[in-house]
Amino acid sequence: MTILSCVLAIASAPEAQQTLASPGSLLVHESFEDTSLASRGWYDGAPVIVEDPTAPDGSHVILWHWSQTGAISPDGGSVRLRLPPLEDVTIGYRLRLSSDWTWTQRGYHPHTFSLLTNLDPEYVGPGYTHLTTYAEVVDGVPRLALQDGRNVDPTHIDADEALWSEDGAVAGCNGDADGHGLGDCYRAGDNWLNAKVWQADRVLLGSPVAPDETTSWHEIRARFRLNSVADGVTHRDGVLQMWFDGELIIDVQNAVLRSARHSFMMFNQLFLGPYYGPGVEQPQSIWIDDIRVWASTPSTVTVPASWGQVKTRGANN
């Protein structure tokens, strides 16, 4: 699940676009006020839920605690949420770091939130898929990233950017699919992995720039809209956006997230996968609360009754 340190684009929003607009139809609002997560579509994990008097929504939160030096995954670990098939998704959550939090200082990790698609099994590892999107903070800088290693054409590795074809990967190894750079490309055993990254233009969380902000709750939202495909042709109209405490800090309107080869690809899973690859330097923690998922095209989405249950403050199931 490693994303290397090659950052391909830095995006900051224009001054006129700082206001956070309504993302669309709210499908999921999870505030962890009970442990009946499976009844609301969560699976493949049992996060540690604790009481927290500072919780921004209700009185309980998820705790990711790396209890030992060198730990890669925290106590409680990962969990997944089933979603209806979606082309345009906004995810939102609140995040707080422990006062002694340290970053990797390597330009990659920790991973936290990802979206996966209907082209992969429901228990797929996020690092090698047909598409994984990442919303995370690395070395204090919020960022969005893509990987689609399963789409890599091994016969055209490191292709010239002008030679990208519909049979290649969109996030690296096979050329530049959208004009945002060649992406990262590297081997992991027998597989080729890739990555394409967009990040904010400054540190927004944690030392050395804003040490007083480390222990505050912060609101993060990330939007991923799959690009269109028509008549076997990939169009550069995918969208990646990120807001930090209401400020639009990444705004990409011409990305490619899928090719014509996978025109029926849809997002169908939210993956909470805290992963600190190099291992933490000391015990430290992240708290998560108030997770929301919106669909930007609600009129085209049929949502089963088990999805989209809005949890109210203090509600019990």
C-alpha positions as CSV (number, residue, x, y, z in Angstrom):
1,M,0.0,0.0,0.0
2,T,3.0,2.3,-0.3
3,I,2.7,5.5,-2.2
4,L,6.1,6.9,-2.9
5,S,7.2,10.5,-2.6
6,C,6.8,11.6,-6.2
7,V,4.2,14.3,-6.0
8,L,2.9,15.0,-9.5
9,A,0.8,18.1,-9.0
10,I,0.2,20.8,-6.4
11,A,-3.3,22.3,-6.4
12,S,-4.7,25.2,-4.5
13,A,-8.2,26.5,-5.0
14,P,-8.8,30.0,-6.5
15,E,-9.9,32.6,-4.0
16,A,-13.5,32.7,-5.4
17,Q,-14.0,29.0,-4.6
18,Q,-13.2,28.8,-0.9
19,T,-16.8,28.2,0.3
20,L,-17.8,24.5,0.9
21,A,-20.9,23.8,-1.1
22,S,-23.5,21.2,-0.4
23,P,-22.1,17.9,-1.7
24,G,-25.4,16.3,-2.7
25,S,-27.6,13.6,-1.2
26,L,-26.4,12.3,2.2
27,L,-26.2,8.5,2.1
28,V,-24.3,7.7,5.4
29,H,-23.7,9.6,8.6
30,E,-21.8,7.5,11.2
31,S,-21.0,8.9,14.6
32,F,-20.2,5.5,16.4
33,E,-22.7,5.9,19.2
34,D,-23.0,2.1,19.4
35,T,-21.2,-1.1,18.2
36,S,-23.9,-2.3,15.8
37,L,-21.8,-1.3,12.8
38,A,-22.6,-4.5,10.7
39,S,-26.3,-3.6,10.6
40,R,-25.3,-0.3,8.8
41,G,-23.1,-1.9,6.2
42,W,-19.7,-2.0,7.9
43,Y,-17.7,-5.2,7.7
44,D,-14.2,-6.8,7.8
45,G,-13.1,-5.2,11.0
46,A,-14.0,-4.1,14.5
47,P,-12.7,-0.6,15.3
48,V,-12.1,0.5,18.8
49,I,-14.9,2.8,19.9
50,V,-14.3,5.0,23.0
51,E,-16.1,7.8,24.8
52,D,-14.6,11.2,24.2
53,P,-16.0,14.4,25.8
54,T,-14.6,16.4,22.9
55,A,-16.4,14.4,20.2
56,P,-17.8,16.7,17.5
57,D,-20.9,14.5,16.9
58,G,-22.3,12.6,19.9
59,S,-20.1,11.2,22.6
60,H,-18.1,8.4,21.0
61,V,-15.3,8.2,18.4
62,I,-13.0,5.7,16.8
63,L,-9.6,5.4,18.3
64,W,-6.6,4.4,16.2
65,H,-3.8,3.8,18.7
66,W,-0.3,2.6,17.7
67,S,0.7,1.1,21.1
68,Q,4.3,0.2,20.3
69,T,7.3,1.8,18.7
70,G,7.6,0.4,15.2
71,A,3.9,-0.5,14.9
72,I,2.5,-0.3,11.3
73,S,-1.2,-0.8,12.0
74,P,-3.0,0.5,15.1
75,D,-5.1,-1.4,17.6
76,G,-8.6,-1.7,16.1
77,G,-7.3,-1.6,12.6
78,S,-9.3,-1.3,9.4
79,V,-13.0,-1.6,8.5
80,R,-15.0,-1.3,5.3
81,L,-18.4,0.2,4.4
82,R,-20.5,-1.1,1.6
83,L,-21.8,1.7,-0.7
84,P,-24.2,1.6,-3.6
85,P,-22.5,2.0,-7.0
86,L,-21.6,5.6,-7.4
87,E,-19.7,7.7,-10.0
88,D,-19.5,10.9,-7.9
89,V,-18.7,10.6,-4.2
90,T,-17.9,13.0,-1.4
91,I,-16.6,11.6,1.9
92,G,-16.3,13.7,5.0
93,Y,-14.9,13.0,8.5
94,R,-13.4,14.7,11.6
95,L,-9.9,13.9,12.7
96,R,-7.8,14.7,15.8
97,L,-4.2,13.8,16.5
98,S,-2.5,13.1,19.8
99,S,-0.3,15.9,21.1
100,D,2.9,13.8,20.5
101,W,2.0,12.8,16.9
102,T,4.9,12.5,14.5
103,W,4.8,12.2,10.7
104,T,6.9,9.8,8.6
105,Q,8.9,12.7,7.0
106,R,9.3,10.5,4.0
107,G,6.7,12.0,1.7
108,Y,4.3,9.1,2.1
109,H,2.0,7.5,4.7
110,P,0.0,7.1,6.8
111,H,-2.9,5.9,4.7
112,T,-6.3,6.6,6.3
113,F,-9.4,6.8,4.0
114,S,-9.9,5.2,0.6
115,L,-12.6,4.4,-2.0
116,L,-12.6,1.1,-3.9
117,T,-14.6,0.0,-6.9
118,N,-16.9,-2.8,-8.2
119,L,-14.1,-4.2,-10.4
120,D,-12.4,-5.7,-7.3
121,P,-13.5,-8.3,-4.7
122,E,-15.1,-6.9,-1.5
123,Y,-12.0,-7.9,0.6
124,V,-9.4,-6.7,-1.8
125,G,-6.2,-5.2,-0.5
126,P,-6.3,-1.5,-1.4
127,G,-2.7,-1.3,-2.7
128,Y,-3.2,-3.4,-5.8
129,T,-6.6,-2.8,-7.5
130,H,-8.2,-1.5,-10.6
131,L,-8.6,1.8,-8.8
132,T,-8.0,3.0,-5.2
133,T,-8.4,6.6,-4.3
134,Y,-6.8,8.1,-1.2
135,A,-7.8,11.0,1.0
136,E,-5.1,11.6,3.7
137,V,-2.6,13.9,5.4
138,V,1.1,13.2,4.8
139,D,3.7,15.1,6.7
140,G,1.0,17.6,7.7
141,V,0.0,18.3,4.1
142,P,-3.5,17.1,3.0
143,R,-3.5,15.2,-0.3
144,L,-5.5,13.1,-2.7
145,A,-4.0,10.2,-4.7
146,L,-4.8,7.4,-7.1
147,Q,-3.5,3.9,-7.7
148,D,-4.5,1.4,-10.4
149,G,-1.8,-1.2,-10.5
150,R,-4.0,-4.0,-11.8
151,N,-4.4,-1.9,-15.0
152,V,-0.7,-1.6,-15.7
153,D,0.4,-3.0,-19.1
154,P,3.8,-4.6,-18.3
155,T,4.8,-4.5,-22.0
156,H,4.7,-0.7,-22.0
157,I,6.4,0.4,-18.8
158,D,7.5,4.0,-18.6
159,A,5.9,4.8,-21.9
160,D,6.3,8.3,-23.2
161,E,3.5,10.6,-22.0
162,A,2.2,11.0,-25.6
163,L,1.9,7.2,-26.0
164,W,-0.8,6.5,-23.3
165,S,-3.5,4.2,-24.7
166,E,-6.9,3.0,-23.5
167,D,-5.2,-0.3,-22.5
168,G,-2.9,1.3,-20.0
169,A,-3.1,2.3,-16.4
170,V,-4.1,5.9,-15.6
171,A,-2.0,6.5,-12.5
172,G,1.4,5.7,-13.8
173,C,3.7,3.2,-15.6
174,N,2.0,3.6,-19.0
175,G,2.2,7.2,-19.8
176,D,0.3,10.4,-18.9
177,A,-3.5,9.8,-19.2
178,D,-4.6,13.3,-18.3
179,G,-1.8,15.9,-18.6
180,H,-1.1,15.8,-14.9
181,G,2.2,13.9,-15.3
182,L,3.6,10.4,-15.7
183,G,2.9,9.4,-12.2
184,D,5.0,7.0,-10.1
185,C,5.9,3.5,-11.2
186,Y,7.7,0.8,-9.2
187,R,7.9,-3.0,-8.6
188,A,6.5,-4.8,-5.7
189,G,7.4,-8.5,-6.1
190,D,5.9,-9.7,-9.3
191,N,3.5,-6.7,-9.7
192,W,3.9,-3.2,-11.0
193,L,2.4,-0.5,-8.7
194,N,1.8,3.2,-9.5
195,A,0.6,6.4,-7.9
196,K,-0.6,9.8,-8.9
197,V,-0.7,12.5,-6.2
198,W,-2.2,16.0,-5.8
199,Q,-1.5,17.9,-2.6
200,A,-2.2,21.2,-0.9
201,D,0.3,23.9,-1.2
202,R,1.3,24.1,2.5
203,V,1.4,22.3,5.8
204,L,-2.1,22.5,7.5
205,L,-1.8,19.9,10.3
206,G,0.9,19.5,12.9
207,S,4.3,20.8,13.5
208,P,6.5,22.6,12.6
209,V,4.1,25.2,11.1
210,A,1.1,24.9,13.3
211,P,1.9,22.9,16.5
212,D,-1.1,24.3,18.4
213,E,-3.5,22.9,15.8
214,T,-2.3,19.3,16.2
215,T,-4.8,18.4,19.1
216,S,-7.8,20.2,17.6
217,W,-10.6,18.5,15.7
218,H,-10.4,19.1,11.9
219,E,-13.0,18.6,9.3
220,I,-11.8,16.9,6.0
221,R,-13.9,16.4,2.9
222,A,-12.8,14.8,-0.3
223,R,-14.7,14.4,-3.6
224,F,-13.9,12.0,-6.4
225,R,-15.9,12.0,-9.6
226,L,-15.1,9.4,-12.2
227,N,-14.4,10.8,-15.7
228,S,-16.8,10.1,-18.5
229,V,-16.3,7.6,-21.3
230,A,-18.1,7.8,-24.6
231,D,-17.8,5.8,-27.8
232,G,-14.8,4.0,-26.5
233,V,-12.9,7.2,-25.7
234,T,-11.7,8.4,-22.3
235,H,-12.5,12.0,-21.5
236,R,-10.4,14.2,-19.2
237,D,-13.2,15.4,-17.0
238,G,-12.8,13.6,-13.7
239,V,-12.9,15.7,-10.6
240,L,-10.8,15.6,-7.4
241,Q,-11.5,18.1,-4.7
242,M,-10.5,18.4,-1.0
243,W,-11.5,20.8,1.7
244,F,-9.8,21.3,5.1
245,D,-11.8,23.0,7.7
246,G,-14.1,24.4,5.0
247,E,-11.3,25.7,2.8
248,L,-11.1,24.3,-0.7
249,I,-7.4,23.3,-1.0
250,I,-7.3,21.0,-4.0
251,D,-9.5,21.5,-7.1
252,V,-8.8,19.3,-10.1
253,Q,-11.4,19.3,-12.9
254,N,-9.7,17.5,-15.7
255,A,-8.4,14.2,-14.3
256,V,-8.7,10.6,-15.6
257,L,-9.6,8.0,-13.0
258,R,-10.8,5.2,-15.5
259,S,-10.3,4.4,-19.1
260,A,-12.7,3.2,-21.7
261,R,-11.5,-0.4,-20.9
262,H,-13.4,0.0,-17.6
263,S,-16.3,2.2,-18.5
264,F,-18.6,0.5,-16.1
265,M,-16.3,1.0,-13.1
266,M,-18.1,2.5,-10.1
267,F,-17.2,3.3,-6.5
268,N,-18.8,0.8,-4.1
269,Q,-16.7,0.7,-0.9
270,L,-15.3,3.1,1.6
271,F,-12.2,1.7,3.3
272,L,-10.8,3.0,6.6
273,G,-7.3,1.6,6.5
274,P,-4.9,3.3,8.9
275,Y,-1.4,2.2,7.8
276,Y,1.9,3.7,8.9
277,G,4.3,1.8,6.6
278,P,7.7,2.8,8.1
279,G,6.4,2.1,11.7
280,V,5.7,4.8,14.3
281,E,8.6,6.3,16.2
282,Q,6.6,6.2,19.4
283,P,3.1,5.3,20.7
284,Q,0.6,7.8,19.2
285,S,-3.0,8.1,18.3
286,I,-5.6,9.4,15.8
287,W,-9.3,9.9,16.7
288,I,-12.0,9.8,14.0
289,D,-15.6,10.8,14.1
290,D,-18.6,12.1,12.1
291,I,-18.1,10.1,8.9
292,R,-20.4,11.1,6.1
293,V,-20.8,9.9,2.5
294,W,-22.7,11.9,-0.1
295,A,-23.8,11.0,-3.6
296,S,-23.7,14.0,-6.0
297,T,-26.2,12.4,-8.4
298,P,-28.9,11.1,-6.0
299,S,-31.6,10.8,-8.8
300,T,-29.6,8.0,-10.5
301,V,-28.9,6.0,-7.3
302,T,-31.2,3.4,-5.8
303,V,-30.1,3.0,-2.1
304,P,-31.1,-0.2,-0.2
305,A,-32.8,0.4,3.2
306,S,-29.7,-0.7,5.1
307,W,-27.7,2.1,3.6
308,G,-27.9,5.8,4.4
309,Q,-29.2,5.5,7.9
310,V,-28.6,8.9,9.4
311,K,-27.4,8.6,13.0
312,T,-28.6,11.3,15.3
313,R,-26.8,12.5,18.4
314,G,-27.2,10.0,21.2
315,A,-29.3,7.6,19.1
316,N,-29.1,3.9,19.9
317,N,-30.0,0.9,17.7
